[in-house]
Amino acid sequence: MTLPVRALSPGWARGTVHRSDDPLRWDSGRPGPEVLVLPALWWPPFPSLPSHVIAAALLGVPAVRPSPGPIPVVAGVDPDLLREGETVEVNGSKGTLAIAGVREVEVVTAFLERGDGRILLLERSSKVGSFRGRWAGVSGFLEAPTPLEQAYREVEEETGLARDRLELRASGDPVLARHEDTVYVVHPFRFGVGSVDVRLDWEHVRCEWVDPSEVRRRSTVPKLDLAWESVARAPAPKG
């Protein structure tokens, strides 16, 4: 999978990830070549980098753009997407970060919101292929021509509510969520509903209408809280 990131220093390099958790010790002890992953606040390096570090990926973006250095450097990397020791390719000229052996899967998540502001959470059944027993919004793999069309389909299949009973209130920016060797690109939507009488299919065992703050307190599918935040702050659709 290739991620768009911010280019800071040009060049291309391939190496294994070392995530440093000590601002004064950046050496993993493993033979190189390595791509150093560390907070943007710790960059530029002082006094120098280990000789086998051939690129850097910064978590966040430096407050002041540093001068280009001798190795490729990118910034704006999501810390949840990288694992220690895996192979990545850093392109500091184009502003990309490729993770070897990781696939990209697009999905949709729809939040149904009733009049009092509570949203619908569904507990995934033991029959689904992943995240059994966790709470989620209405979700599914992207198979339709557009994410919005897929969201309408999933809502009808999983709750029995047809699209003419839904009011699209927001479509949020995609959220990236990694699980093992898969990065899910989550397209989130928020729908207002007048009816709270839902009919569950085999994918879920129960549902609850909850205050949105409850999302952070439950065992959910990865980054469900960020998916909700994405649609909670998104503007209403035009027209």
Order of alpha helices (4+ residues) and beta strands (2+ residues): beta-beta-beta-beta-beta-beta-beta-beta-beta-beta-beta-beta-alpha-beta-beta-beta-beta-alpha
